[in-house]
Amino acid sequence: MMSLLYVYSRSGRLSDEHKVFEEIRERSIVSWTAFITGYITAGKHKKVINLFKKMVEMGVRPDNYFIVRVLSDCVHVGDLDSEEWINKVMEEMGMQKNSFVCATFVKYYAKRGKMEKAHSVFDSLVEKDIVTWSTMIQGYASNSLPEEGIELFNQMLRENLKLDQNSIVGFLSACAMLSALDLGEWGSSLIDRHELFTNLAMGNALIDMYSKCGAIARGFEVFKEMKERDIAIMNVAITCLAKNGHVKLSFAVFGQTEKLGISPDGCTFLGLLCGCVHTGLIEDGLCFFKAISYVYGIKRMIEHYGCMVDIWGRAGLLDDAYRLICDMPMKSCSFWGRAGLFFLVISILYRMCVFFWCMQL
């Protein structure tokens, strides 16, 4: 039975797996793990959580590995109730001090923005590895708590732990938020330059830090020295240059993207359009806007429409801006997307009112 269960689980034949599992009279943690693993592999996150609850209710004690896997599924579906329930189960089983499981809780809380809980679990760990330290530092940075992230980075150095990619990326992100140029450069000097210029994630973070600190030339130098490039780092370079007035140079980087055989995405064009907004390049903006879907087959985002409406609105081409708003295919979008476009439309309508009022004078 077990061998057949493993076969169906690994091959994704969930209905057959379920039939075999139902025929097993005495179900141990081994059979439950094999059964639920099939759903984990298939990405059936809610089903995994429900089966895990059923397993515990039937008196089967989960092991550390299993709890970690189920927590990962909670992250995917954002199931806070299940997370609290798993935490309670751990306490009842005396597993709350297990370093492996607790490290996973740190990661979970950080991703959910619950940094106080993450820090509490982090402090309870007797042994902390570099992954857990890095998770906390990145968690602080991604949740707009840069000072806490930098303090923890310094504390990690005092513990004589070797830096890894994630700790550096988190630290540089925190420095970018604070526009702490000198501190960011000091942090980047702690790692080997060859490693920096061959690591896309660290190079990306360093360029972004330079950009947000106003050191565009230094950021562009880092970009030129990168040994490898992907769409993420090309987008950072394009956006940084475009937002800081170097629009033509951002166009050149876009051209380099195509020559390297790297396919642009929605963020690429958003950076280019932002540059056109700030410099009033109507024709270039319209060319990029059309290319998004007609040339590259990318689905336009509401931000793309917002940029194009802004370009026309600033140029006084209010009829064009109004027509584009009317032709937008979005029936519904995120609240902030709607709100941002709403205020943009209001500003255009205001300009239209002023224009017609002036015509009547």
N, C-alpha and C positions, 0 to 999 in steps of 0.2 A: 504493500500500500504506500509506504513512505517513498519508495523509489519512483513510483508512478506520480505521486504528488509533486516531487521535485521536478520531474520531467515537464508536467503540465505548467507548473509555476514558472519555470525558466523559459518556456516557449510561449508564454502569454495566453495559453488556452484556459481562461478563467472559469468558463462554465464547466469544463471537464474537471478542472482542479476542484471546483466547489462540490461536484458530485462525489469525487473520491474522498474529500475531507468529511463529508456527511456520513460516509460509511465507516469512518474510524471511530470506534467506541471510546477508547481511552486516549484522550488528547493531551499530550504533554506540551511543554514550551517548544520542543523541537518541531512537532507537527504544526503548531500554531504559527511558528516563525516561518516555516516553509509555505504555509497557506497564505499568510498576509504578505510575504515577500513578493508574491505574484502581483498583488494589487499595488505594492510600492513601485515595482518595476514598470507597471502600466500607467503610473501617474494618477491612480484613483485615490487621491489624498483623503477625501472625506470618508470614503469606504474604509480606508486603513484605520482612521481614528475610531470609527464606529466598531470595527472588528476588535481593535485593541481593548476598547471599553468592555465589550462582551467577554473577551478572554479573561480580563481581570475579575469581572463579576462572577465568572465561573470558578474562581479560586486559583487560577494559574498565575504564578509569580513571574513577571517579566525579568529579563536580565538587562544589564546596562546597555548593551548594544541595541536591544530592541527599543528601549525607551528613547534612545538618541534618534533612531530612525523615525519613530512616531512624532517626536518633537519637530523634526525637519518637515514633516507633513503639516504640522500645525502652522509652521512658518508660511508654507505655500498658500494655505487657505485663510490665514489670519484668524484662526480659531482660538480666541482668548479664553473662552469657557473651558475648552478641552485642555488648554495649557494649565489653567488653575487646577483642574481636576487631576492632571498628571502630577502636578506638584504635590497635591494632597496625598495621592497614592504613594509617592516617594517617601513622604514623611511617615506614613503609616507603616511602610516596609523598612524604614530605617536606612534609606538609600540617599538621603539628602546631602550627605557628606562625601559621596563618591565623586572624586575629582573629574572623572571622565564625563559623567552626567552633568555635573555642575558647570563644567566648561561649556557644554552645549546650551545650558540655560543662559549663560552669559551672552553667548552669540544670539540666542533667541530674543532675550530682552533688549539687546542693543539694536537689533533689526526692527523691533517693534517700537523703538524710541523710549523704552522704559529704563533710562540710564540709572536711576536711583536703585531699582531692583537689580540691575546688572552689576552695579558697583557693590551692592550688599553681598551678592553671591560671589563676586570676585574676591572680596575681602575674606570670605569664609574658606577659600581654598588654601590648603596648606602648601601645596606645590602648584606653581603657576608656570606653564610653558610659554614659549614666545608667541604661539598662536593665540592664547587667551589674552596676553598683554596687547597684541596687535588688534584683536577684536574690540577691546575696550577703547583703545586710542581712536580707531576708525569710527566706533560708535559715537564717541564724543564729537568728533569732527562732523559726521553726517547728521547729527542732531543739534547742530548750532551751539555747541559747547566747546569752542576752540581752546579756551584757557585751561579747562580741565584736561583736555587731550594732551596739551603741551606739558602740563605738570606731570601727567602719568608717563609721558615719554621720557622726561628727565629722571623720574623715579626708576624707570626701567634701566636707564643707563647706569644709575647708581647701583643697581643690582648686578651689573656686569653681564647683562644678557646680550647676545649677539643680535644685531638688528636684522630684520627681514624686510621683504618688499612691502608687506602690508603696514608695518609700523612706520616706515618712511613715508608711504603714501598718505597715511592718516595724519602724520605730523605736518607734511607739506600742505595738506588741505586745511589744517587748522591755522597755519601761518598765513595762507592765502586769505582766510576770513578776516584775519586781524591786520592784513597788509603789513605783516612783519617780515620785511625783505631780508634784513640782516640775519634774523633768526632762521629763516628758511634756507638761506645760503649756508649757514653754519651746519644745519641738519644735513643738507645734501653733501657737505664735505666729509661727512662721517662714513660715506660708502665709497667703494672703488669707482673711479670715473668710467672705467671700461664697462663695469656692471651697469652703471647708470645709463650709459648710452646704448646698451643692448637690451635693456628692460623697458618695454613699452609702457607699463603701468607707472613706473617711477618717472620716466621721461615725461609722460603725460601730466603727472602731478606737478613736476617742476616747471614745465612751461606754463601751466595754469597759474601757479603761484607767482611767477614773474609777471604775468599779464595782469593779475589782480593787484599787484603791488606797483604797477605802472612802469615796470622795467621791460618794455616790449622788445627792445634790441637784444637783451640778454636771453629772453625767452626764445626769440627767433634763432639765436646762435645755438641754443640747445637743440632746437628742432633740426637745424642743418647738420648737427653732429650725430643725430640718431642713426644707428646702423640699420635698424629695421623700422618700418612704418606700417601702420594699419589705418583703417578709416577713423578710429577714435582719435589718434594723435593728429591726423590731418585735419579733423574737425576742430580740435582745440586750436591749432595754428591758424586756421581760417577765421574762426570766431574771434580770437584774440586780436588778430590784425584788423579785421573789419570793424570791430567795436572801438578800436583806438585810432581810427582815421586812416589806416593803411589799406584802403580798399583795393586799390589796383594790385598791391602785393598779395592780398588774399585771393584775388582772381588768378594770379600766377600760381599760387599753391594749389588751387583747384585744378588748373591745367596740368600740374605735376601729378595730381591724384590720378587723372585719367591716363597719363603716360605710364604710370607705374602699374596700371591694370587694377587699381583699387576702385571698387564700385562706390559711388557716393550714396548717402542716405538722406533722410529727411532733415537731420541735424546739419548736414553739409550746406544745404540750400537755405536753411534758416539763418546760418551765419552769414552767407552771401547776401541774403535779402536785408538783414539788419544793417550791413554795410551800405547798401543802396539807400536805405531809409535815412541814415545819418548824412549822406553826401548828396542826396537828391538825384541819384542816377536812375532816371525813369526807364529809359530803354533797356539798360542792363538788368534792372529789376524785373521788368516784364519778360525779358528773355529767359532769365533764370526761373521765373514763376511758371512759364509755359513748359520749360524743359523738365520740370519735376515729374509731371505725369506723361507728357507727350514723348519725351526722349528716353527717360529712365524708368518709366512705369511705376513711379513711386506714388503712393496715395498722399495727397496733400493734407497737411494738418491745419487746424484752425489758426495756428500761429503764422503759417505761410500766408493765409488770406489776410490776417491782421497786418502783416508787414506790407503787403501790396496795397491794401486800403490806405495805410498810413503814407506810403510813397505818393499815391495819387492825391490824397487829401492835402499833404504839405505843398504839393505843386499846384493846388487850386483846381485840379481835375476832378471836381466833385461828382459830376455825372458818372464818370468811369468808376469812381469809388463806390457810388450808390448801386450801380448795376452789378458790380462784383458781389456786394453784400447780398443783394437779392438772389444772385445765382449760386450762392454757397450751398453745397449739397448737405451740410450738416443739419440734421433734424434735431439732434441733441448732442451736447458735449459736456465736458466737465464744468463744474460751477465756476472755477477760476477762468477757464477759457471763455465762457459766456460773459462773465463779468468784465474781463479785459476787453473783449470785443465790444461790449455794450458801451463802455466809456470811450472807446475809440470812435464808435458810431456817433455818440453824443457830440464829441469834439468836431466831427465832420459836419454834422447837422448845424452846429453853432457857426462854423465857417460859412456854410451855405446861407444861413440867415443873415450874417454880416454882409456877405457878397450881394444878396438881393436887396438888402436895405441900402447899400451904397449905390446900387443901380437906380434906385428910386429918387436919390437926391438930385 
